[in-house]
Amino acid sequence: MIRKITSLFLLAATFVACSTNPVTHRKQLKLVSEQELQAMATQQYQQFLSENRVVSPSADKDAEMVRRVGSRVASAITKYYRDNNLSNALEGYQWEFSLVNNKEANAWCMPGGKVTVYTGLLPITQNEAALAMVMGHEIAHAVLQHGNERMSQGLVQQLGGVALAVAISSQPAETQNLFLNAYGVGSQVGVLLPFSRKQELEADRYGMIWGAMAGYNPREAIALWQRMEKASNGQAPPEFLSTHPSAGNRISQLEKYMPEALKYYQPMR
């Protein structure tokens, strides 16, 4: 009886916590506030940087490129939200962009605009436009609240639907792992809480739009994913690909989104 009551409570809480995303207009489960996630992101981001080899943008052209591309994409996103009267959705964002020395082909974005690219991704992106498509995609996961959805899903499935503050105090290690998995940080990215196909397609679509607004040719997304597919070479895919749809399926969807993205494309002068 207690288990049944608990299940009904969780079901009711889940229903109440559903809200409509103002950009995608899709209903999302959000049990955690953006302020709570940004506070946790600030802590986890600084811890990650302290435990990894960060490449200085003042001494390395690749690190400077990551900072430059990220800043342009972030400015495009800020403009997009402002033009659509949604600026409050980005409240608290303090953008940071880092390149870490790691051979994995990976990138991610935490709430509040904490973005990291691994050096192992750069041989695949090869140019700024392709990097912009990847960074736009990862930032889209954060700003479109996909991480919040995954975090909320984990709180329900793994920690019984408790509030974030309770989860942190009672099960700090589990909550930290849940957060890192929700935002694709670490070697277990996507294993427990893989991004859904809808989330991936949303990140592809808006990542291309925001990359195009930043002045990067969205057509480069096609060549990028062709290189991604080639990089796997029949072996285990790069970390960045491990939870994503196959390159062939992704390319066909990107081609469908291309006309919309091109409407936003204004080449840099």
Backbone bond lengths (Angstrom), bond angles and torsions (degrees), N, CA, C in turn:
res aa  C-N    CA-C-N  psi(-1)  N-CA   C-N-CA  omega(-1)  CA-C   N-CA-C  phi
1 M - - - 1.462 - - 1.531 110.88 -
2 I 1.357 116.83 -43.09 1.463 120.75 -179.99 1.519 110.23 -62.39
3 R 1.352 115.18 -42.33 1.463 119.15 179.72 1.515 110.65 -62.99
4 K 1.337 117.18 -39.12 1.453 121.04 -179.97 1.522 110.78 -65.41
5 I 1.331 115.89 -42.41 1.459 120.41 179.71 1.529 109.83 -63.85
6 T 1.347 115.65 -42.01 1.462 119.93 178.88 1.517 111.03 -61.61
7 S 1.332 116.41 -42.35 1.465 120.48 179.64 1.512 111.10 -62.81
8 L 1.338 116.35 -41.40 1.455 120.19 178.99 1.525 110.87 -65.75
9 F 1.332 115.96 -37.52 1.470 120.23 178.57 1.523 110.40 -63.82
10 L 1.324 116.49 -44.96 1.458 120.64 179.93 1.515 111.06 -64.22
11 L 1.330 116.37 -38.82 1.454 120.39 178.52 1.518 110.49 -63.68
12 A 1.334 116.58 -43.04 1.462 120.56 179.11 1.516 111.16 -66.05
13 A 1.339 116.07 -41.86 1.467 120.10 179.53 1.520 110.87 -63.43
14 T 1.329 115.64 -39.49 1.461 120.48 179.12 1.519 110.77 -62.83
15 F 1.340 116.06 -42.35 1.467 120.55 -179.89 1.519 110.41 -63.29
16 V 1.336 116.19 -44.27 1.463 120.60 -178.01 1.522 111.07 -66.22
17 A 1.350 116.19 -34.44 1.465 120.83 -175.04 1.519 113.63 -81.18
18 C 1.315 118.10 -1.87 1.459 120.28 178.44 1.529 109.99 -77.21
19 S 1.308 115.85 134.74 1.458 120.56 177.31 1.520 108.58 -140.17
20 T 1.334 116.66 162.79 1.455 121.84 -177.29 1.520 110.18 -96.02
21 N 1.326 116.28 126.21 1.458 120.57 178.69 1.535 109.26 -68.95
22 P 1.336 118.78 129.59 1.466 120.83 -175.16 1.529 114.27 -70.12
23 V 1.338 117.73 -16.91 1.465 120.96 179.63 1.520 111.22 -95.08
24 T 1.328 116.93 -51.02 1.469 120.81 -176.34 1.522 112.57 -87.81
25 H 1.348 116.59 -19.44 1.475 123.08 -178.00 1.531 111.72 63.27
26 R 1.319 115.84 25.90 1.464 121.14 176.85 1.527 108.57 -104.15
27 K 1.333 116.63 141.30 1.463 120.68 177.26 1.526 109.58 -71.54
28 Q 1.328 115.71 138.42 1.454 121.75 -178.07 1.524 110.93 -133.08
29 L 1.332 115.48 145.52 1.453 121.02 173.35 1.522 108.16 -84.77
30 K 1.351 116.59 119.19 1.458 120.52 -179.90 1.528 108.89 -136.28
31 L 1.331 115.03 101.77 1.458 121.29 179.53 1.527 111.64 -94.63
32 V 1.327 116.33 -8.56 1.457 121.54 -174.31 1.524 109.29 -119.46
33 S 1.317 116.89 139.41 1.459 120.11 178.99 1.524 109.98 -77.34
34 E 1.322 116.07 154.34 1.462 120.86 177.79 1.524 110.52 -62.25
35 Q 1.325 117.47 -36.05 1.463 121.09 179.81 1.529 110.85 -63.00
36 E 1.345 116.96 -41.48 1.461 120.40 178.15 1.522 111.12 -64.07
37 L 1.334 115.96 -41.75 1.455 119.79 -179.29 1.517 111.54 -67.50
38 Q 1.338 117.48 -40.03 1.458 119.84 179.73 1.525 111.11 -65.80
39 A 1.326 116.82 -38.20 1.462 119.82 178.10 1.524 110.69 -64.15
40 M 1.318 116.00 -42.03 1.458 120.04 178.91 1.521 110.47 -68.15
41 A 1.328 116.37 -36.95 1.463 120.70 179.43 1.527 111.32 -63.69
42 T 1.316 117.09 -42.32 1.458 120.30 179.56 1.521 111.01 -57.86
43 Q 1.325 115.78 -43.74 1.466 120.79 179.55 1.522 111.75 -67.08
44 Q 1.328 116.46 -48.25 1.453 120.65 -176.53 1.527 111.72 -68.53
45 Y 1.322 116.80 -35.03 1.462 120.70 -179.62 1.526 110.23 -65.72
46 Q 1.328 116.63 -46.28 1.455 119.85 179.25 1.525 111.39 -64.30
47 Q 1.321 116.50 -37.22 1.465 119.70 177.20 1.521 110.65 -64.92
48 F 1.336 116.23 -42.73 1.466 120.05 178.95 1.525 110.57 -60.88
49 L 1.320 117.36 -46.84 1.461 120.91 -178.75 1.524 111.61 -62.59
50 S 1.328 116.77 -35.53 1.463 120.16 -179.61 1.525 112.06 -71.05
51 E 1.321 116.61 -21.47 1.460 121.06 -176.82 1.523 112.67 -101.67
52 N 1.331 117.77 0.60 1.458 121.36 -177.98 1.529 109.91 -130.43
53 R 1.320 115.47 162.48 1.458 120.73 -178.55 1.530 109.64 -86.83
54 V 1.317 115.51 103.04 1.463 121.70 -179.00 1.526 109.10 -85.52
55 V 1.330 116.07 133.00 1.455 121.76 179.41 1.526 108.63 -89.03
56 S 1.312 116.73 128.72 1.467 121.30 -175.96 1.527 111.01 -77.82
57 P 1.342 118.34 127.90 1.469 120.79 178.57 1.521 112.98 -68.31
58 S 1.323 117.49 -20.09 1.459 120.26 -180.00 1.523 112.03 -77.82
59 A 1.336 116.04 -15.82 1.469 119.67 -176.76 1.519 113.47 -122.83
60 D 1.330 117.02 1.78 1.468 119.24 -174.97 1.528 109.51 -142.80
61 K 1.323 116.70 127.76 1.465 120.75 -176.53 1.520 112.54 -68.30
62 D 1.337 117.81 -31.65 1.461 119.89 178.62 1.526 111.37 -68.58
63 A 1.332 115.90 -41.68 1.464 119.72 177.71 1.519 110.76 -64.56
64 E 1.332 116.95 -38.37 1.455 120.84 176.69 1.522 110.53 -65.66
65 M 1.338 117.30 -37.26 1.458 121.11 177.61 1.528 110.47 -62.91
66 V 1.331 117.06 -43.94 1.463 120.82 178.42 1.524 110.09 -60.01
67 R 1.319 116.23 -44.33 1.469 119.64 179.10 1.517 111.01 -63.79
68 R 1.335 116.62 -42.90 1.474 121.51 -177.45 1.530 110.75 -66.10
69 V 1.318 116.71 -49.33 1.463 120.58 -179.23 1.523 110.37 -63.31
70 G 1.328 116.85 -45.03 1.457 120.47 179.71 1.513 112.44 -60.19
71 S 1.328 116.67 -42.13 1.464 120.79 -179.48 1.525 111.09 -63.76
72 R 1.326 116.55 -40.07 1.464 119.88 179.81 1.524 111.53 -68.02
73 V 1.330 116.55 -41.57 1.469 119.83 178.24 1.520 110.04 -65.65
74 A 1.326 117.07 -42.13 1.466 120.69 178.83 1.520 111.18 -61.64
75 S 1.326 117.44 -40.33 1.469 120.79 177.88 1.520 111.02 -63.82
76 A 1.336 116.39 -38.36 1.464 120.34 178.31 1.529 110.79 -65.27
77 I 1.327 116.43 -41.41 1.460 120.10 178.99 1.525 110.60 -64.61
78 T 1.317 116.14 -43.25 1.467 120.63 178.87 1.525 110.31 -59.48
79 K 1.323 116.79 -42.72 1.462 121.19 178.39 1.525 111.20 -65.03
80 Y 1.334 116.88 -42.89 1.467 121.50 -179.42 1.529 110.01 -60.00
81 Y 1.308 116.21 -45.68 1.470 119.91 -179.25 1.528 110.58 -68.73
82 R 1.321 117.22 -38.33 1.465 120.50 178.76 1.528 110.77 -65.48
83 D 1.336 116.49 -44.05 1.462 120.39 -179.50 1.527 112.40 -64.11
84 N 1.325 115.84 -24.62 1.469 120.11 -179.90 1.532 112.17 -103.15
85 N 1.339 115.34 17.66 1.477 121.43 177.62 1.528 112.33 56.55
86 L 1.327 115.80 41.20 1.460 121.02 -177.87 1.526 112.20 -124.30
87 S 1.314 116.93 20.54 1.458 120.81 -174.89 1.521 112.96 -56.83
88 N 1.341 116.51 -30.61 1.463 118.95 -179.04 1.525 112.20 -63.43
89 A 1.333 117.09 -21.81 1.467 120.27 179.39 1.523 111.59 -68.47
90 L 1.335 117.04 -19.66 1.465 121.18 179.42 1.531 111.81 -105.04
91 E 1.307 117.05 15.23 1.459 120.85 179.76 1.532 110.49 -59.97
92 G 1.310 115.89 133.47 1.459 120.24 179.20 1.511 114.19 91.79
93 Y 1.327 117.86 -8.03 1.465 120.45 -178.89 1.525 110.28 -70.00
94 Q 1.313 116.07 125.08 1.458 123.97 173.60 1.521 106.21 -129.15
95 W 1.315 114.96 96.35 1.465 121.06 -168.89 1.528 111.88 -67.41
96 E 1.325 114.63 136.11 1.464 122.72 173.32 1.522 107.98 -138.46
97 F 1.332 116.10 138.87 1.465 121.22 -177.99 1.521 109.13 -129.89
98 S 1.328 116.08 127.02 1.456 119.44 -178.25 1.523 110.33 -133.84
99 L 1.321 114.46 149.52 1.458 122.82 172.31 1.520 106.80 -113.88
100 V 1.338 117.35 126.00 1.457 120.73 179.07 1.525 109.87 -113.77
101 N 1.304 114.92 146.29 1.458 121.34 -179.52 1.519 109.35 -79.06
102 N 1.323 115.52 97.13 1.457 122.12 -177.56 1.524 107.75 -152.24
103 K 1.329 117.48 130.26 1.456 121.10 -173.65 1.524 113.95 -74.24
104 E 1.341 117.57 -9.66 1.456 119.61 178.44 1.533 110.71 -69.63
105 A 1.313 116.48 146.03 1.460 121.58 174.69 1.524 107.68 -88.32
106 N 1.326 116.32 92.23 1.460 119.42 -172.71 1.528 110.61 -151.39
107 A 1.326 115.36 158.08 1.458 123.02 174.47 1.515 106.98 -158.52
108 W 1.340 117.02 153.81 1.457 120.29 178.82 1.521 110.72 -158.98
109 C 1.323 115.17 165.96 1.465 121.63 177.94 1.520 109.03 -138.88
110 M 1.324 115.93 128.12 1.462 121.67 175.67 1.530 109.21 -93.69
111 P 1.338 117.52 164.48 1.468 120.67 176.53 1.524 111.00 -55.69
112 G 1.322 116.25 148.20 1.448 120.58 -179.75 1.509 113.60 84.30
113 G 1.352 117.48 2.82 1.447 120.95 175.38 1.510 115.51 85.74
114 K 1.331 117.89 32.75 1.457 121.42 177.44 1.532 108.23 -93.20
115 V 1.345 116.26 103.86 1.470 121.83 -169.36 1.525 110.50 -114.86
116 T 1.327 115.95 135.71 1.459 121.00 177.69 1.522 110.45 -133.29
117 V 1.324 115.02 136.88 1.466 122.77 173.97 1.518 107.60 -118.60
118 Y 1.333 117.04 139.72 1.459 121.72 176.66 1.525 109.16 -93.41
119 T 1.331 116.56 144.43 1.466 120.28 -179.19 1.516 111.98 -60.18
120 G 1.332 117.65 -27.11 1.459 120.87 179.94 1.507 114.22 -65.98
121 L 1.330 117.12 -14.09 1.465 120.81 178.93 1.523 111.79 -83.25
122 L 1.319 117.68 -27.67 1.464 121.46 -171.66 1.534 114.40 -64.25
123 P 1.347 120.25 -35.54 1.471 118.34 176.01 1.526 113.01 -63.53
124 I 1.334 116.77 -19.28 1.464 120.42 178.85 1.529 110.69 -91.53
125 T 1.317 117.35 -40.98 1.469 118.51 179.16 1.530 110.32 -68.32
126 Q 1.320 117.53 -45.82 1.471 124.30 172.73 1.525 115.61 71.57
127 N 1.322 119.01 -24.18 1.457 120.37 -178.64 1.526 110.23 -150.75
128 E 1.317 115.71 168.66 1.466 120.54 -175.21 1.520 113.05 -65.21
129 A 1.331 117.02 -38.54 1.469 119.74 -177.68 1.523 110.77 -63.76
130 A 1.327 116.82 -43.27 1.465 120.14 178.69 1.518 110.52 -65.92
131 L 1.331 116.69 -40.34 1.462 120.22 177.03 1.523 110.41 -61.28
132 A 1.333 116.86 -38.53 1.465 120.95 178.73 1.525 111.20 -63.02
133 M 1.337 116.76 -36.90 1.463 119.65 179.03 1.529 110.66 -66.61
134 V 1.339 116.91 -40.04 1.463 120.47 178.12 1.523 110.56 -67.31
135 M 1.321 116.79 -47.92 1.461 119.76 -178.32 1.522 111.18 -66.15
136 G 1.336 116.80 -38.32 1.455 119.71 176.08 1.517 111.50 -60.77
137 H 1.331 115.74 -40.71 1.465 121.38 179.19 1.530 110.78 -62.90
138 E 1.329 116.72 -47.80 1.464 119.92 -176.95 1.526 111.88 -69.46
139 I 1.325 116.31 -39.10 1.462 119.18 177.17 1.532 110.01 -64.70
140 A 1.331 116.72 -36.07 1.464 120.52 178.96 1.520 111.15 -59.91
141 H 1.331 117.29 -38.71 1.467 119.72 177.85 1.530 110.83 -56.79
142 A 1.342 116.10 -39.06 1.466 119.56 -178.28 1.518 111.76 -75.94
143 V 1.339 117.68 -51.01 1.463 119.89 -173.31 1.535 111.88 -72.84
144 L 1.336 117.28 -24.38 1.466 120.18 176.42 1.521 112.19 -87.36
145 Q 1.336 115.76 8.22 1.463 122.29 172.93 1.534 114.19 69.88
146 H 1.326 117.58 21.73 1.461 119.75 177.43 1.526 111.14 -65.59
147 G 1.329 116.22 -38.63 1.457 119.55 178.08 1.521 111.41 -63.50
148 N 1.325 116.44 -38.30 1.463 120.56 177.52 1.525 110.08 -63.19
149 E 1.314 116.47 -40.86 1.465 119.81 176.83 1.528 111.23 -59.29
150 R 1.330 116.24 -46.00 1.456 120.65 -178.03 1.524 110.85 -68.08
151 M 1.340 116.07 -40.37 1.458 120.04 177.75 1.522 110.29 -62.47
152 S 1.319 116.44 -43.55 1.463 120.93 179.35 1.522 111.03 -64.70
153 Q 1.318 115.84 -41.22 1.454 120.44 177.28 1.523 110.55 -59.83
154 G 1.328 116.44 -42.80 1.453 120.43 179.61 1.515 112.64 -67.03
155 L 1.346 116.78 -38.41 1.460 119.76 178.15 1.522 111.15 -61.73
156 V 1.329 116.23 -35.92 1.458 120.32 178.68 1.528 110.99 -74.70
157 Q 1.326 116.57 -49.45 1.465 120.94 -172.42 1.520 113.40 -76.21
158 Q 1.346 116.54 -37.87 1.457 119.25 -171.83 1.520 114.21 -104.50
159 L 1.340 116.97 -30.34 1.459 119.69 -175.13 1.520 112.95 -118.48
160 G 1.328 117.00 13.92 1.453 120.80 172.83 1.507 116.11 76.74
161 G 1.326 117.21 16.41 1.460 119.86 175.72 1.512 114.71 78.07
162 V 1.335 118.52 19.42 1.461 120.02 -179.86 1.527 110.30 -73.96
163 A 1.317 115.77 161.47 1.462 120.78 177.59 1.527 109.61 -65.74
164 L 1.335 115.87 155.41 1.460 120.10 -176.94 1.526 111.27 -59.43
165 A 1.320 117.77 -43.57 1.466 120.66 -179.44 1.520 111.33 -59.95
166 V 1.325 116.46 -39.72 1.464 121.08 178.38 1.521 109.97 -67.51
167 A 1.328 116.19 -42.66 1.462 120.16 -179.90 1.520 111.45 -62.39
168 I 1.341 116.58 -40.96 1.467 120.55 179.86 1.523 111.19 -64.58
169 S 1.323 116.76 -41.19 1.466 120.29 -177.28 1.520 112.89 -75.84
170 S 1.327 116.97 -35.54 1.468 120.06 -175.87 1.518 113.35 -92.28
171 Q 1.330 117.47 -32.55 1.464 121.29 -178.39 1.525 109.47 -138.54
172 P 1.329 117.25 66.52 1.466 120.32 -173.96 1.521 114.37 -60.72
173 A 1.323 117.84 -42.65 1.471 120.51 -178.50 1.515 111.01 -65.09
174 E 1.334 116.33 -45.30 1.460 120.85 -179.80 1.524 110.79 -64.06
175 T 1.327 116.75 -39.96 1.462 120.84 -179.38 1.522 110.92 -67.58
176 Q 1.337 116.87 -40.28 1.464 120.09 177.93 1.522 110.33 -62.74
177 N 1.331 117.59 -45.20 1.465 120.81 178.80 1.524 111.09 -62.86
178 L 1.322 115.69 -37.68 1.459 120.26 178.62 1.521 110.33 -62.63
179 F 1.323 116.67 -43.47 1.462 121.67 179.25 1.524 110.46 -63.67
180 L 1.316 117.48 -48.24 1.460 121.02 -177.93 1.517 111.46 -62.35
181 N 1.314 116.86 -40.63 1.464 120.03 176.91 1.517 111.64 -66.35
182 A 1.338 115.88 -36.53 1.468 119.62 -178.41 1.514 111.68 -63.02
183 Y 1.342 116.62 -28.34 1.461 119.67 -177.63 1.528 112.94 -112.42
184 G 1.331 116.75 15.57 1.463 120.35 171.49 1.502 115.21 72.82
185 V 1.342 117.71 27.68 1.460 121.28 -179.13 1.530 108.91 -98.80
186 G 1.321 117.21 129.78 1.452 120.53 175.30 1.509 113.38 98.97
187 S 1.321 114.96 176.30 1.470 120.88 -171.91 1.515 113.32 -74.92
188 Q 1.317 118.17 -15.78 1.457 120.15 -178.55 1.524 112.59 -98.73
189 V 1.334 115.77 23.04 1.459 120.27 -176.94 1.523 112.11 -51.77
190 G 1.323 114.96 125.28 1.452 120.07 171.86 1.517 116.40 76.93
191 V 1.339 118.66 -2.55 1.460 118.91 -176.06 1.523 110.78 -69.76
192 L 1.331 115.80 -46.54 1.453 119.66 -178.28 1.522 112.18 -83.30
193 L 1.330 115.94 -38.09 1.459 120.08 -174.61 1.520 109.94 -133.12
194 P 1.315 118.49 74.06 1.469 119.66 -178.45 1.520 111.10 -65.86
195 F 1.326 114.88 146.01 1.457 118.57 174.39 1.516 108.92 -62.20
196 S 1.320 116.51 139.34 1.459 119.86 178.50 1.526 109.09 -75.48
197 R 1.314 116.13 164.22 1.467 120.28 179.03 1.531 110.21 -61.69
198 K 1.323 116.98 -38.07 1.465 119.45 178.37 1.527 110.81 -62.21
199 Q 1.329 116.53 -42.71 1.456 119.91 179.71 1.525 111.05 -63.61
200 E 1.329 116.31 -42.74 1.459 120.24 -179.86 1.535 111.17 -62.24
201 L 1.316 116.21 -44.29 1.463 119.71 -178.89 1.525 110.77 -66.46
202 E 1.329 116.71 -38.01 1.464 119.68 176.80 1.526 110.77 -63.11
203 A 1.336 116.64 -43.39 1.467 120.51 179.98 1.525 110.89 -65.50
204 D 1.325 117.19 -38.00 1.463 120.50 176.59 1.530 110.53 -62.84
205 R 1.314 115.62 -49.76 1.467 120.41 -175.56 1.518 111.80 -61.49
206 Y 1.329 116.85 -53.41 1.463 119.37 -175.45 1.522 111.73 -76.99
207 G 1.330 117.45 -28.56 1.455 119.46 174.36 1.511 111.53 -61.95
208 M 1.342 116.88 -40.23 1.464 121.09 176.37 1.528 111.28 -66.51
209 I 1.318 117.01 -42.88 1.467 120.82 179.76 1.522 110.53 -60.69
210 W 1.331 116.70 -48.33 1.460 119.87 -176.40 1.520 111.25 -71.14
211 G 1.337 117.30 -33.97 1.456 119.63 174.55 1.519 111.13 -64.47
212 A 1.341 116.32 -40.13 1.467 121.01 178.25 1.528 110.93 -65.43
213 M 1.333 116.98 -41.58 1.463 120.87 177.61 1.528 111.21 -61.53
214 A 1.328 115.53 -29.80 1.468 120.42 -179.86 1.514 112.09 -78.63
215 G 1.347 116.90 -3.79 1.453 120.73 176.76 1.506 114.95 100.69
216 Y 1.346 117.08 11.57 1.457 120.74 -178.64 1.523 110.53 -105.20
217 N 1.319 115.87 136.06 1.461 121.19 -176.08 1.528 110.64 -65.93
218 P 1.340 118.79 115.52 1.466 120.19 -178.49 1.519 113.66 -66.47
219 R 1.336 117.58 -17.15 1.468 120.32 177.86 1.524 111.33 -61.47
220 E 1.328 115.64 -22.73 1.463 119.50 -179.49 1.522 111.53 -66.07
221 A 1.337 117.08 -18.30 1.465 120.07 178.43 1.528 110.94 -62.93
222 I 1.318 117.39 -34.10 1.458 120.89 179.64 1.526 110.31 -65.95
223 A 1.325 116.73 -50.28 1.463 120.93 179.39 1.525 110.76 -62.30
224 L 1.320 116.54 -36.34 1.460 120.57 179.06 1.522 111.09 -58.94
225 W 1.340 115.85 -49.67 1.458 118.34 -176.47 1.522 112.19 -72.85
226 Q 1.296 117.09 -23.48 1.465 119.33 171.46 1.525 109.93 -66.91
227 R 1.322 116.89 -40.30 1.461 120.56 176.23 1.519 111.10 -67.85
228 M 1.337 116.38 -37.43 1.457 120.29 177.49 1.526 110.60 -59.36
229 E 1.325 115.21 -44.56 1.462 120.20 -179.81 1.524 110.31 -64.17
230 K 1.326 116.26 -41.43 1.460 120.44 179.81 1.521 110.96 -66.77
231 A 1.325 116.65 -34.19 1.463 121.28 -178.31 1.516 112.00 -63.55
232 S 1.343 116.82 -29.72 1.466 119.33 179.00 1.518 111.36 -70.72
233 N 1.352 117.25 -33.12 1.464 122.57 173.04 1.526 112.90 49.57
234 G 1.325 115.87 37.82 1.452 119.96 177.94 1.514 113.88 79.21
235 Q 1.342 116.27 -3.09 1.457 120.74 179.73 1.530 108.82 -97.95
236 A 1.344 114.98 -171.15 1.464 118.74 175.19 1.523 108.23 -60.40
237 P 1.317 118.49 135.88 1.463 120.71 -176.25 1.512 111.83 -68.60
238 P 1.344 117.17 159.96 1.461 119.90 173.66 1.523 110.34 -55.54
239 E 1.332 116.88 156.12 1.459 120.97 -177.17 1.520 111.49 -53.50
240 F 1.319 116.41 -40.09 1.458 120.81 -178.48 1.525 111.55 -61.41
241 L 1.338 116.44 -26.43 1.461 121.12 -177.75 1.515 113.16 -92.36
242 S 1.320 118.09 -11.35 1.458 120.69 -166.67 1.519 114.24 -61.37
243 T 1.318 117.67 -29.60 1.464 119.97 -179.45 1.515 112.21 -113.00
244 H 1.326 117.47 11.41 1.457 121.06 -175.41 1.525 111.01 -102.81
245 P 1.317 117.25 158.42 1.465 120.52 176.17 1.524 110.64 -60.30
246 S 1.317 117.04 159.63 1.457 120.45 179.41 1.526 109.89 -57.97
247 A 1.334 115.03 151.00 1.466 119.79 -177.08 1.522 111.22 -59.14
248 G 1.332 117.33 -38.74 1.462 119.74 -179.40 1.509 112.55 -61.38
249 N 1.337 116.99 -45.84 1.459 120.60 178.41 1.524 111.15 -65.78
250 R 1.337 115.76 -38.85 1.450 118.89 -179.50 1.521 111.08 -65.09
251 I 1.313 117.34 -42.64 1.462 120.78 -178.63 1.520 111.44 -60.88
252 S 1.330 117.02 -41.44 1.466 119.80 179.80 1.521 110.93 -63.46
253 Q 1.330 117.31 -36.22 1.466 120.54 177.57 1.529 110.80 -71.93
254 L 1.337 116.49 -39.77 1.459 119.50 178.46 1.521 111.27 -60.73
255 E 1.320 116.08 -37.92 1.470 119.95 178.58 1.523 111.00 -63.59
256 K 1.337 116.63 -33.91 1.463 119.85 177.53 1.527 111.47 -70.03
257 Y 1.341 116.05 -33.80 1.461 120.15 -179.32 1.526 112.51 -81.66
258 M 1.322 118.01 -15.93 1.453 122.27 -170.64 1.537 113.59 -56.85
259 P 1.342 120.15 -46.46 1.476 119.09 -178.97 1.523 112.54 -57.03
260 E 1.335 117.28 -39.36 1.460 120.36 178.86 1.528 110.33 -65.93
261 A 1.337 117.12 -45.40 1.463 120.63 -178.73 1.523 111.26 -62.81
262 L 1.333 116.29 -39.14 1.468 120.28 -177.58 1.532 111.75 -64.44
263 K 1.328 117.49 -25.57 1.458 120.50 177.09 1.527 111.68 -63.62
264 Y 1.326 115.31 -26.15 1.467 120.71 -178.60 1.526 112.42 -94.43
265 Y 1.312 117.09 -7.24 1.460 120.94 -171.98 1.513 112.17 -78.31
266 Q 1.300 115.69 120.54 1.466 122.90 174.39 1.521 106.80 -129.83
267 P 1.340 116.74 102.80 1.482 119.79 -176.68 1.521 111.98 -56.43
268 M 1.324 114.74 143.76 1.458 120.15 178.12 1.527 109.91 -68.68
269 R 1.296 116.60 144.08 1.454 121.76 -179.89 1.527 110.96 -102.28
